[in-house]
Amino acid sequence: MRVEWHPEQFIKELNLTLGNKLDESASVIVDNAKGEAPVKTGALKESIRKAVDKSTLDAEVGSDLNYSIDVCLGTKNMAPNPFLRRGLSMSISAIKGIFGKK
């Protein structure tokens, strides 16, 4: 019996699998954050997006609306509403399931 080790192929497949799981996890966070976002016009909720770079295993979830940071962190005239943080917190058990950890 002969066993061959191909680390390059293993790493490629591992990164592909992790990248797909990261993308799925980011989608869960987006869905939960949208569910937590305050709705006045719906623009903030609809602006929540993900950006996933599978090659570097980097993911971002957020909004590009200029007032989204004010909503999350609050201002002197408005209490904070950390909808993104709540969306992430609500996603932890689902993300563990995606990665196969209970």
C-alpha positions in Angstrom: 0.0 0.0 0.0 1.3 3.4 -0.9 0.1 6.6 0.8 0.9 9.9 -0.9 0.6 13.3 0.8 -0.3 16.3 -1.3 -0.3 19.2 1.1 -1.0 21.8 -1.6 -4.2 20.1 -2.6 -5.2 19.5 1.0 -4.7 23.2 1.8 -6.7 24.2 -1.3 -9.6 22.0 -0.3 -9.5 23.1 3.3 -9.5 26.8 2.3 -12.4 26.2 -0.1 -14.4 24.4 2.6 -13.6 27.1 5.2 -14.4 29.9 2.8 -17.8 28.4 2.0 -18.6 28.0 5.7 -17.5 31.6 6.4 -19.7 32.8 3.6 -22.7 30.8 5.0 -21.9 32.2 8.5 -21.9 35.8 7.2 -25.3 35.2 5.6 -26.7 34.1 8.9 -25.3 37.2 10.6 -26.8 39.4 7.8 -30.2 37.8 8.3 -30.2 38.3 12.1 -28.9 41.8 11.9 -31.6 42.7 9.4 -34.1 41.3 11.9 -32.7 43.5 14.6 -32.3 46.7 12.6 -34.7 49.5 13.5 -37.1 50.3 10.6 -38.2 53.8 9.9 -38.0 53.7 6.1 -36.4 50.3 5.7 -33.3 51.7 4.1 -31.0 50.7 7.0 -32.3 47.2 7.1 -31.9 46.8 3.3 -28.4 48.2 3.3 -27.0 45.4 5.6 -24.6 43.3 3.4 -21.7 40.9 3.7 -18.3 41.0 2.0 -16.5 37.7 2.1 -12.9 37.1 0.8 -12.5 33.4 0.7 -8.9 33.6 -0.2 -8.0 35.4 3.0 -10.9 34.0 5.1 -12.0 37.5 5.9 -15.7 38.5 6.3 -17.4 41.8 7.1 -21.0 42.4 7.8 -22.4 46.0 8.0 -24.0 48.9 6.3 -22.5 51.6 4.1 -25.2 54.1 5.0 -23.5 57.1 6.7 -25.9 57.1 9.6 -25.6 53.4 10.5 -22.7 54.0 12.9 -24.8 56.6 14.7 -27.7 54.1 15.1 -25.3 51.4 16.4 -23.3 53.6 18.7 -25.8 56.4 19.5 -25.4 60.1 19.5 -25.9 62.8 22.1 -29.5 62.9 20.9 -30.1 59.2 20.4 -29.5 56.1 22.5 -27.4 53.4 20.9 -29.1 50.5 19.1 -26.4 47.9 18.5 -28.4 45.9 16.0 -25.2 44.5 14.3 -23.8 43.3 17.6 -27.2 41.7 18.5 -27.3 40.1 15.1 -23.8 38.6 15.6 -24.7 37.4 19.1 -27.9 35.7 17.9 -25.8 33.9 15.2 -23.3 32.2 17.4 -25.0 28.9 17.8 -25.9 28.7 14.1 -22.3 29.4 13.2 -21.1 26.7 15.5 -23.4 24.3 13.7 -22.1 25.4 10.4 -18.6 24.6 11.5 -19.7 21.4 13.1 -19.1 22.4 16.7 -21.9 22.0 19.3 
